């Protein structure tokens, strides 16, 4: 049966430039006539769609089913040979990356706005991933953006809608469609990476003294957590909460941090739970939190790197090849690399920079300060991977110390005693006035150009500590693999004691500006245990006060407090 390709006349919309995480806007923006169709057609205008195999999946947020069928109508009209779609249109971002790689697809379209709130009045997003399973590089996203500025029509095929709730092989017009189980392939991958037998033995033998709680925040990872924790590792149903994916994430904010994962934090503290964890809307972020022990993303990736030898995947790979972190992430992982004699990298924020190093065989484990942690098993950060990595490490640590129960807190203390501690915190000021955010950028750029802040000393009002600025700079990165240069990636205020404060304007929101301030202060392993064990807010208080004073941040942003502190 032949299917007629129709061409629908359209006009460009302003502002369809995808960032490192795709195009994110309010749902109502995507619901405008031709808006989503324009962007999807721009993707197909920018890739080789004829005869391609593409993956579709997402975090199940509001407007996802409609977007899946828009992609089917337009993709089929543009000659896509096959679509692989997660059941109900759902695939976590890491699972989608795995599917692209495992089935050698040409790419994938992910329907996600990650950790942003969902629902009819909140956010939606569309992101294109390339054949290595990672986010499209700028060479592709620039091409997509250019196509959105000149688009005059888009192509569609009209056919009966696909039943996304049924796992089946079917067709949409001339295009083959496989609706697959969202979890199965990912579970197979996790069992190949980690020592499930060791984890299961430890958890079952310590079922009373070492309780686990995972919070899915009503995002995409609920079914994955159930398959791994309840079904594979045989933990009780009480070990998971908020694990039914909902299009509005239950009215919450699916961001795994101390503010938005408060239900997890509260349960862990009240019920004396040794191991708590959460993931975000699309499953690529994680938070590790035990009774009285919050693990910063910087410490998390450093500890995973330090203990990588107990994870079977890295044994099979002949060991760890290299380590990396995003520039705002603390330097904790650098210290591990130095001690182990490994190559290490500092890259801009954006997982695609890690992907280049992984594809070149120079990177095994990496992390971002925004609760993103992962390895070269896929080309996206992976929240569930990080959670299971921690369980694998804890099980191995307890096997080495059978007479002492080792949990999150004990692992952190042991790490600090060897490597010292990088006190680290991130302040997020969300949806602030753009002109106020620009004032901070301009102030720091002026300091860079004139050296006006160099060698100036500033005193904290409350702690009376003195901090002397060594330099102010703007981070740029030359990719060692493809030679591409990324400039203006964040403004760094470096102090002469090794402390630093970084400011970045974030592009992951859909309204207003988001200013992120990252604060880092290092204390060596020779410090006494009390100093190393201090609360992060206490250890950073003086430096934070100085950072706020230097930038006149409260006045410029008209905010007394950040939206989120992590």
LOLUM-773712 format. One record per residue (C-alpha): chain; x, y, z. Coordinates in pm, whole numbers, plus 32768, in hexadecimal, padded with zeros to 4 digits. Layout:
[atom A [X Y Z]]
...
//
This chain:
[atom A [8000 8000 8000]]
[atom A [808A 8154 7FA1]]
[atom A [8080 8278 808E]]
[atom A [8067 83DB 8016]]
[atom A [816A 84D0 8094]]
[atom A [80CB 8620 80DB]]
[atom A [818B 8766 80F1]]
[atom A [8103 885B 81F2]]
[atom A [815C 89CA 81C8]]
[atom A [81F4 8A6F 82FC]]
[atom A [82C4 8B98 836F]]
[atom A [83F5 8B9E 8455]]
[atom A [83D3 8BDB 85CA]]
[atom A [84DC 8CA6 867D]]
[atom A [85A7 8C06 8792]]
[atom A [85B7 8A9A 8726]]
[atom A [872C 8A80 876A]]
[atom A [8776 8935 881C]]
[atom A [8874 8939 8935]]
[atom A [8945 8819 89BA]]
[atom A [8803 8784 8A41]]
[atom A [8729 87C9 8912]]
[atom A [860A 88BF 88EF]]
[atom A [854F 8907 8A33]]
[atom A [841D 89E3 8A4A]]
[atom A [82D1 89EF 8AFB]]
[atom A [81D4 88EA 8A86]]
[atom A [80F3 89FD 8A02]]
[atom A [820D 8A70 891C]]
[atom A [8230 8914 8887]]
[atom A [80B5 8904 885F]]
[atom A [80AF 8A31 8775]]
[atom A [8046 89E4 8613]]
[atom A [816B 8952 854C]]
[atom A [8267 8998 8667]]
[atom A [82C4 8831 86BD]]
[atom A [829F 87C8 8550]]
[atom A [8395 88D6 84E3]]
[atom A [849D 8863 85D7]]
[atom A [8472 86F1 8587]]
[atom A [8486 8737 8411]]
[atom A [85C0 8807 8453]]
[atom A [865D 86D3 84F4]]
[atom A [860E 8600 83C1]]
[atom A [8690 8714 82DD]]
[atom A [87DA 8706 839B]]
[atom A [881D 858F 839D]]
[atom A [8817 8474 82A0]]
[atom A [86B5 83FE 82E2]]
[atom A [8681 832B 81A9]]
[atom A [869E 81BD 8211]]
[atom A [86FE 8219 8378]]
[atom A [86AE 815B 84B7]]
[atom A [8654 8247 85D4]]
[atom A [85FB 8218 8743]]
[atom A [84DF 82DA 87E7]]
[atom A [84AC 82F0 895D]]
[atom A [8494 83E3 8A7A]]
[atom A [843A 8426 8BE1]]
[atom A [82C3 8406 8BAC]]
[atom A [827B 8571 8BFE]]
[atom A [8142 8626 8B8B]]
[atom A [8122 8644 8A0C]]
[atom A [8204 8514 89CD]]
[atom A [8104 8432 891C]]
[atom A [80A4 854B 8830]]
[atom A [8212 8593 87E4]]
[atom A [825B 8422 879B]]
[atom A [814D 841E 8692]]
[atom A [81C4 8566 85FC]]
[atom A [831E 84C7 85D8]]
[atom A [8284 8390 853A]]
[atom A [81BA 845C 843E]]
[atom A [82DF 8535 83D8]]
[atom A [83F0 842C 83F2]]
[atom A [8333 8338 8318]]
[atom A [82FB 8448 8214]]
[atom A [8471 8490 8217]]
[atom A [84D0 8328 81CA]]
[atom A [8529 829A 8322]]
[atom A [8535 811F 82F7]]
[atom A [84FF 80BC 8462]]
[atom A [84A3 814E 85B2]]
[atom A [84F0 80A1 86FD]]
[atom A [8409 8131 8806]]
[atom A [83FB 80F4 897B]]
[atom A [82AD 806F 89FA]]
[atom A [81C2 8194 8A40]]
[atom A [82C5 8272 899B]]
[atom A [83A4 824C 8ACD]]
[atom A [851B 820F 8ADC]]
[atom A [8607 82A2 8BDB]]
[atom A [8718 8370 8B37]]
[atom A [8824 826C 8B95]]
[atom A [8746 8151 8B19]]
[atom A [8710 8207 89CF]]
[atom A [8888 8234 89A9]]
[atom A [88B4 80BF 89E6]]
[atom A [87A6 8066 88E6]]
[atom A [8847 8144 87DD]]
[atom A [8997 809B 8814]]
[atom A [8919 7F36 8843]]
[atom A [8841 7F31 8709]]
[atom A [8930 800C 863E]]
[atom A [8828 8113 85FC]]
[atom A [8885 824D 853F]]
[atom A [880E 832A 865B]]
[atom A [86ED 8376 8740]]
[atom A [85EF 8481 8795]]
[atom A [85C1 84A7 890C]]
[atom A [848E 8554 8997]]
[atom A [8505 85E1 8ADF]]
[atom A [8548 871C 8BA3]]
[atom A [8614 864F 8C9C]]
[atom A [85F0 86D5 8E00]]
[atom A [8500 87F1 8DA8]]
[atom A [839B 87E4 8E29]]
[atom A [8290 874A 8D49]]
[atom A [811E 8779 8D06]]
[atom A [804D 8857 8C21]]
[atom A [80DB 8998 8CB6]]
[atom A [8242 8925 8CD0]]
[atom A [8354 88A5 8BEA]]
[atom A [8383 87C1 8AC0]]
[atom A [84BA 8779 89F8]]
[atom A [853B 86CF 88BD]]
[atom A [86A3 865F 889F]]
[atom A [875D 85AE 8787]]
[atom A [8865 84A7 87D2]]
[atom A [8959 8425 86CE]]
[atom A [89C7 82C4 8679]]
[atom A [8ABC 82A2 879C]]
[atom A [8992 82CE 8885]]
[atom A [8A00 8424 88FD]]
[atom A [8973 8583 88D5]]
[atom A [899E 861F 877E]]
[atom A [8ADA 86F2 8761]]
[atom A [8AC5 8862 870A]]
[atom A [8B0A 8816 859B]]
[atom A [89B9 8763 8594]]
[atom A [88F3 8848 867F]]
[atom A [896B 897A 85BB]]
[atom A [88EC 88D7 847C]]
[atom A [879C 888F 8521]]
[atom A [8780 89F6 8597]]
[atom A [87D6 8A7C 843E]]
[atom A [86C4 89A0 83AC]]
[atom A [85C4 8A30 84A2]]
[atom A [8610 8B92 8427]]
[atom A [85C9 8B47 82B9]]
[atom A [84BA 8A3C 82C7]]
[atom A [8398 8A6B 81D3]]
[atom A [82E7 891B 81EC]]
[atom A [82EB 87CC 8297]]
[atom A [828D 8674 8213]]
[atom A [8191 8587 82B0]]
[atom A [80F1 8438 8270]]
[atom A [7F96 83F3 82F9]]
[atom A [7F69 8294 8389]]
[atom A [7EB7 81EF 84AB]]
[atom A [7F5A 8242 85FB]]
[atom A [803F 813F 8699]]
[atom A [7FD2 809E 87E0]]
[atom A [80FF 80FB 88B7]]
[atom A [8083 8028 89DA]]
[atom A [80B6 7EDF 891F]]
[atom A [820F 7E43 88EF]]
[atom A [8200 7DE0 8782]]
[atom A [8294 7DF2 8626]]
[atom A [81B7 7EC8 854B]]
[atom A [81C2 7FD3 843D]]
[atom A [8173 8140 8416]]
[atom A [8136 817A 82A7]]
[atom A [8269 80EC 81F7]]
[atom A [833F 80FB 8334]]
[atom A [837F 7FCF 8415]]
[atom A [833E 800F 8587]]
[atom A [83B6 7F41 86AF]]
[atom A [8310 7F97 87F9]]
[atom A [83FB 7F00 88FC]]
[atom A [83FE 7ECC 8A73]]
[atom A [849F 8000 8B08]]
[atom A [8560 7F49 8C17]]
[atom A [85D6 7DF4 8B97]]
[atom A [870A 7E59 8ACD]]
[atom A [877F 7F46 8BDC]]
[atom A [8761 7E3B 8CE9]]
[atom A [8832 7D4E 8C12]]
[atom A [893C 7E5F 8BF7]]
[atom A [8945 7E9E 8D6F]]
[atom A [896F 7D2A 8DB6]]
[atom A [8A98 7D25 8CC9]]
[atom A [8B3A 7E4D 8D7C]]
[atom A [8B09 7E07 8EEF]]
[atom A [8B32 7CE5 8FE0]]
[atom A [89C3 7CA8 9027]]
[atom A [8A0E 7B69 90EA]]
[atom A [8AF5 7C24 91D9]]
[atom A [89FC 7D43 9206]]
[atom A [88DA 7C56 923F]]
[atom A [899A 7B87 9340]]
[atom A [89FD 7CC0 9403]]
[atom A [889F 7D56 9400]]
[atom A [87F1 7C14 9466]]
[atom A [88EF 7BC8 957A]]
[atom A [88C7 7D29 9606]]
[atom A [8756 7D5C 95C6]]
[atom A [8714 7DEE 9721]]
[atom A [884E 7EBE 9752]]
[atom A [8872 7F44 95EE]]
[atom A [8727 7FB7 9560]]
[atom A [8709 804F 9403]]
[atom A [8614 8153 9380]]
[atom A [8604 81CC 9217]]
[atom A [8527 82F3 91B5]]
[atom A [84C1 8309 9046]]
[atom A [8422 8463 9077]]
[atom A [830F 83E1 8F8E]]
[atom A [8404 83F8 8E6D]]
[atom A [846B 82F5 8D70]]
[atom A [8550 8224 8E51]]
[atom A [8440 8186 8F27]]
[atom A [841B 804D 8E4D]]
[atom A [8596 802C 8E30]]
[atom A [85C2 8042 8FA9]]
[atom A [84B2 7F41 8FE1]]
[atom A [8550 7E4F 8EE8]]
[atom A [86A9 7E71 8F88]]
[atom A [8667 7EA3 90FB]]
[atom A [8527 7DE0 9135]]
[atom A [852D 7CD4 9029]]
[atom A [86A1 7C92 8FEE]]
[atom A [872F 7CE2 9148]]
[atom A [85F7 7C6C 9204]]
[atom A [85D1 7D9C 92E2]]
[atom A [8476 7DD7 9375]]
[atom A [8378 7EB8 92CB]]
[atom A [83B5 7FB5 93E1]]
[atom A [8510 7FF2 9349]]
[atom A [847C 80CC 9237]]
[atom A [8393 81F8 923E]]
[atom A [82F8 82E4 913E]]
[atom A [834F 81EA 9031]]
[atom A [821D 820B 8F50]]
[atom A [8275 82F7 8E2D]]
[atom A [8177 8413 8E11]]
[atom A [8158 851A 8CFD]]
[atom A [816E 8631 8E01]]
[atom A [825C 8575 8EEB]]
[atom A [814F 857C 8FF5]]
[atom A [815B 86F6 8FFF]]
[atom A [82C2 86EC 907C]]
[atom A [840D 8759 8FEB]]
[atom A [84C6 8620 8F72]]
[atom A [8622 869C 8FCF]]
[atom A [86E4 85BA 90BF]]
[atom A [8772 86B6 91B4]]
[atom A [873F 870D 9321]]
[atom A [862B 8804 92D0]]
[atom A [8553 8748 91D8]]
[atom A [8593 85E6 925C]]
[atom A [8524 864F 93B8]]
[atom A [843C 8521 93D6]]
[atom A [856C 843E 93BA]]
[atom A [863F 850B 94AB]]
[atom A [8526 850D 95AB]]
[atom A [84EB 8395 9592]]
[atom A [8660 8342 95A9]]
[atom A [868D 8414 96E3]]
[atom A [854C 83A8 978F]]
[atom A [8571 8235 9745]]
[atom A [86EB 8220 9777]]
[atom A [8722 81A4 9613]]
[atom A [888E 815F 95C0]]
[atom A [8872 8187 9448]]
[atom A [878B 827B 939A]]
[atom A [8792 82DD 922C]]
[atom A [86C2 839E 9131]]
[atom A [86C2 83DF 8FBD]]
[atom A [862A 84ED 8EE4]]
[atom A [8518 8508 8DE0]]
[atom A [85D3 8461 8CC1]]
[atom A [86BE 838A 8D91]]
[atom A [8811 8421 8D46]]
[atom A [884E 84C3 8E9B]]
[atom A [886E 8433 8FF7]]
[atom A [888F 848B 9164]]
[atom A [892C 83A9 926A]]
[atom A [88BA 83F3 93CD]]
[atom A [88D8 831F 9507]]
[atom A [887B 8364 9670]]
[atom A [8946 849A 96C8]]
[atom A [8A16 847C 958B]]
[atom A [89DC 8545 944D]]
[atom A [8AC7 84F2 932F]]
[atom A [8B18 8616 924A]]
[atom A [8B24 85BC 90D8]]
[atom A [8C97 8614 90DE]]
[atom A [8CE1 8520 91F8]]
[atom A [8C01 8418 915C]]
[atom A [8CBD 8400 9014]]
[atom A [8E0D 840D 90CA]]
[atom A [8DAF 82E9 91AC]]
[atom A [8D28 821D 9088]]
[atom A [8E70 825C 8FD0]]
[atom A [8F3A 81F9 9102]]
[atom A [8E7A 80B2 912A]]
[atom A [8E52 8061 8FB8]]
[atom A [8F2A 7F28 8FE2]]
[atom A [8E0A 7E76 9096]]
[atom A [8D18 7EAC 8F73]]
[atom A [8D29 7D88 8E7C]]
[atom A [8CF9 7E64 8D47]]
[atom A [8E42 7F18 8D80]]
[atom A [8EF9 7DD1 8DC9]]
[atom A [8E80 7D49 8C7B]]
[atom A [8EEF 7E8A 8BCF]]
[atom A [9051 7E67 8C55]]
[atom A [902A 7F79 8D57]]
[atom A [8FD0 80E9 8D50]]
[atom A [9056 81AA 8C24]]
[atom A [9023 830E 8C9A]]
[atom A [8F4F 83F0 8D77]]
[atom A [8EA2 853B 8D34]]
[atom A [8DBE 8640 8DCD]]
[atom A [8D04 8773 8D5B]]
[atom A [8DB8 88B6 8DAE]]
[atom A [8CCD 8920 8ECC]]
[atom A [8CED 87CA 8F74]]
[atom A [8DE1 87C3 9096]]
[atom A [8F3F 873F 905D]]
[atom A [8F09 860B 913A]]
[atom A [8F1F 851F 9010]]
[atom A [9064 85C5 8F9E]]
[atom A [9107 8555 90E3]]
[atom A [909C 83ED 90A1]]
[atom A [9129 83FC 8F41]]
[atom A [9273 848A 8FBE]]
[atom A [929A 837D 90C7]]
[atom A [924A 8267 8FD0]]
[atom A [9319 82F8 8EB4]]
[atom A [91EE 8323 8DCD]]
[atom A [91B2 8424 8CBE]]
[atom A [90A5 851D 8D21]]
[atom A [8FE4 8634 8C7A]]
[atom A [8F25 8770 8CD2]]
[atom A [8E15 87B3 8BD1]]
[atom A [8CF3 88A7 8BA4]]
[atom A [8B9D 884B 8C2C]]
[atom A [8AF1 8766 8B2F]]
[atom A [8B0E 85EE 8B0F]]
[atom A [8B71 85FD 89A0]]
[atom A [8CCF 866C 8A08]]
[atom A [8CFA 852A 8ACE]]
[atom A [8C75 8462 89A6]]
[atom A [8D91 84CF 88C3]]
[atom A [8E92 8459 89C3]]
[atom A [8DD8 830F 89F6]]
[atom A [8DC2 82CB 8881]]
[atom A [8F3A 8302 886C]]
[atom A [8F77 8203 8983]]
[atom A [9005 8304 8A75]]
[atom A [8EF0 831A 8B79]]
[atom A [8E41 821C 8C58]]
[atom A [8D98 82D9 8D79]]
[atom A [8D20 8440 8D8A]]
[atom A [8C30 8529 8E36]]
[atom A [8B86 867B 8E3B]]
[atom A [8B38 874D 8F6B]]
[atom A [89C6 874B 8F10]]
[atom A [899B 85EB 8F9D]]
[atom A [8A08 8546 8E59]]
[atom A [8AEF 8419 8E71]]
[atom A [8B46 830E 8D74]]
[atom A [8C3B 823C 8CB2]]
[atom A [8C88 81C9 8B52]]
[atom A [8B7D 80B8 8B5B]]
[atom A [8A9D 81B5 8AA6]]
[atom A [8AC1 831F 8A34]]
[atom A [89DA 83C9 8B2E]]
[atom A [89EF 83FE 8CA3]]
[atom A [8937 82EB 8D59]]
[atom A [8885 830F 8EA7]]
[atom A [882D 81A2 8EE1]]
[atom A [8990 8138 8E7F]]
[atom A [8A1B 821B 8F90]]
[atom A [892B 818F 9094]]
[atom A [8986 8026 9044]]
[atom A [8AF8 8084 9036]]
[atom A [8ADD 8100 919D]]
[atom A [8A2F 7FC0 920A]]
[atom A [8B3F 7EF1 915F]]
[atom A [8C4F 7FBA 920D]]
[atom A [8BA8 7FA4 9362]]
[atom A [8B7A 7E2B 933B]]
[atom A [8CE9 7E06 92DD]]
[atom A [8D5D 7EE7 93FD]]
[atom A [8C97 7E16 94F5]]
[atom A [8D2D 7CD7 946B]]
[atom A [8E84 7D6C 94B6]]
[atom A [8E15 7DD5 9616]]
[atom A [8D2E 7CBF 9693]]
[atom A [8D33 7D37 97FC]]
[atom A [8CC8 7E9E 97BA]]
[atom A [8B96 7F0E 96F9]]
[atom A [8C0E 7FFF 95ED]]
[atom A [8B0C 80F5 956F]]
[atom A [8B0C 8241 94BA]]
[atom A [8B93 8306 95E2]]
[atom A [8CB1 8214 961D]]
[atom A [8D14 8219 94AE]]
[atom A [8D1B 8393 94AB]]
[atom A [8DF6 83A4 95E5]]
[atom A [8EE5 82A4 9557]]
[atom A [8F00 8366 9412]]
[atom A [8F45 84B1 94C2]]
[atom A [9054 8410 9599]]
[atom A [9111 83AD 945E]]
[atom A [90C4 84C8 9368]]
[atom A [9052 85EA 943F]]
[atom A [8F05 8692 9409]]
[atom A [8E8F 8785 9301]]
[atom A [8D78 883E 93B4]]
[atom A [8C82 8889 92A0]]
[atom A [8B2E 892A 9276]]
[atom A [8A59 89AE 915B]]
[atom A [8968 8AD2 9179]]
[atom A [8858 8AE1 906F]]
[atom A [879D 8C28 9039]]
[atom A [8681 8BC0 8F50]]
[atom A [85A9 8C9D 8E72]]
[atom A [8658 8DDF 8ED6]]
[atom A [8649 8F21 8E07]]
[atom A [8727 8EFF 8CD5]]
[atom A [87AF 9060 8CF9]]
[atom A [881D 901C 8E5E]]
[atom A [88CA 8EDA 8DF4]]
[atom A [8977 8F98 8CDE]]
[atom A [89F9 9099 8DD9]]
[atom A [8AB6 8F84 8E8D]]
[atom A [8B42 8F01 8D45]]
[atom A [8BAE 9061 8CE0]]
[atom A [8C4A 90A7 8E33]]
[atom A [8D20 8F6F 8E21]]
[atom A [8D77 8FA5 8CB3]]
[atom A [8DF2 9101 8D0F]]
[atom A [8EC8 9068 8E23]]
[atom A [8F57 8F74 8D24]]
[atom A [8FA8 9088 8C2B]]
[atom A [9038 9180 8D25]]
[atom A [90C3 9098 8E38]]
[atom A [900F 9181 8F2B]]
[atom A [8FCF 906A 9027]]
[atom A [9124 8FC6 9013]]
[atom A [91E4 8FC7 915F]]
[atom A [90BF 9064 921A]]
[atom A [9075 8FD4 9373]]
[atom A [8F16 8FA8 93FC]]
[atom A [8EA5 8F56 955E]]
[atom A [8D79 8E84 95B8]]
[atom A [8C99 8F46 96AA]]
[atom A [8C3D 8E18 977E]]
[atom A [8D71 8D37 977B]]
[atom A [8E74 8E4F 975A]]
[atom A [8F32 8D77 965E]]
[atom A [8FFA 8E32 9557]]
[atom A [8FF5 8DC7 93EB]]
[atom A [90E0 8E5D 92E9]]
[atom A [9080 8E4A 917B]]
[atom A [9194 8DBB 90A1]]
[atom A [90E0 8DE2 8F54]]
[atom A [8F94 8DFD 8EA0]]
[atom A [8F71 8D42 8D58]]
[atom A [8E78 8CBA 8C5E]]
[atom A [8E93 8B45 8C21]]
[atom A [8ED4 8AD3 8ABE]]
[atom A [8F15 8972 8A42]]
[atom A [8FC6 88E5 8914]]
[atom A [8F4A 8785 88D3]]
[atom A [907B 869F 88C2]]
[atom A [8FC3 85B7 87D2]]
[atom A [8F29 8697 86C8]]
[atom A [8FD9 87E1 8711]]
[atom A [8E93 88A2 873D]]
[atom A [8EA1 89CE 8825]]
[atom A [8D92 8A23 8923]]
[atom A [8DAD 8B7F 89BC]]
[atom A [8CFA 8C3D 8AD2]]
[atom A [8CA4 8B04 8B94]]
[atom A [8CA5 8BA4 8CEC]]
[atom A [8D50 8CB9 8DAD]]
[atom A [8E49 8C41 8EB2]]
[atom A [8EB6 8D0C 8FDF]]
[atom A [8FF2 8C5C 9058]]
[atom A [907C 8CA2 91B4]]
[atom A [91E5 8C7B 921B]]
[atom A [9196 8B65 9316]]
[atom A [910E 8A88 91FE]]
[atom A [8FA2 8ADA 9243]]
[atom A [8ECC 8B46 911F]]
[atom A [8D72 8BC9 90CF]]
[atom A [8CD7 8B98 8F77]]
[atom A [8BAF 8C4B 8EDD]]
[atom A [8AE6 8BCA 8DB7]]
[atom A [89A9 8C30 8D05]]
[atom A [88EB 8AEE 8CC9]]
[atom A [882D 8AA2 8B8A]]
[atom A [875E 897E 8C0F]]
[atom A [8636 8A49 8C85]]
[atom A [8512 8ABB 8BB3]]
[atom A [84C8 8C0F 8C4F]]
[atom A [859B 8D2D 8CD6]]
[atom A [8709 8CF7 8D26]]
[atom A [87AA 8C00 8E12]]
[atom A [88EF 8C62 8EBC]]
[atom A [89BA 8B4C 8F55]]
[atom A [8ACE 8B91 9050]]
[atom A [8BC0 8A77 90A3]]
[atom A [8C9A 8A93 91D8]]
[atom A [8DC7 89B5 9221]]
[atom A [8EC3 89B2 933E]]
[atom A [8FC3 889C 936F]]
[atom A [903C 8818 94C0]]
[atom A [915A 871A 94B9]]
[atom A [9155 85BE 9556]]
[atom A [9243 8631 9667]]
[atom A [9127 86FB 9705]]
[atom A [9085 8660 9835]]
[atom A [8F4B 858F 980D]]
[atom A [8E6E 869C 98A4]]
[atom A [8EDB 8798 979D]]
[atom A [8EAC 86A0 9680]]
[atom A [8D56 8639 9704]]
[atom A [8CC6 8798 971E]]
[atom A [8B7C 87EA 967B]]
[atom A [8BBA 8871 951C]]
[atom A [8AF6 89B0 9562]]
[atom A [8BD3 89F2 9693]]
[atom A [8D16 89A4 95D8]]
[atom A [8CB8 8A8E 94BA]]
[atom A [8C09 8BA5 9576]]
[atom A [8D21 8CA5 9568]]
[atom A [8D6D 8C68 93F8]]
[atom A [8BFB 8C81 939A]]
[atom A [8BD9 8DCF 944D]]
[atom A [8D04 8E56 9390]]
[atom A [8C7E 8DD7 9242]]
[atom A [8B2D 8E82 927D]]
[atom A [8BDE 8FC5 92DB]]
[atom A [8CC7 8FC9 91AE]]
[atom A [8BA9 8FA7 90B6]]
[atom A [8AA5 9070 9178]]
[atom A [89CD 8F45 9123]]
[atom A [88A8 8F7A 920E]]
[atom A [886B 90DA 918B]]
[atom A [88A6 9083 901D]]
[atom A [87B9 8F59 9026]]
[atom A [86CB 8FEF 9128]]
[atom A [86DF 8EA9 91EB]]
[atom A [873D 8E78 9355]]
[atom A [8758 8CFD 9335]]
[atom A [8793 8C07 9218]]
[atom A [8678 8B31 9196]]
[atom A [873E 89F3 91D4]]
[atom A [8879 89A7 929B]]
[atom A [892E 885E 9258]]
//
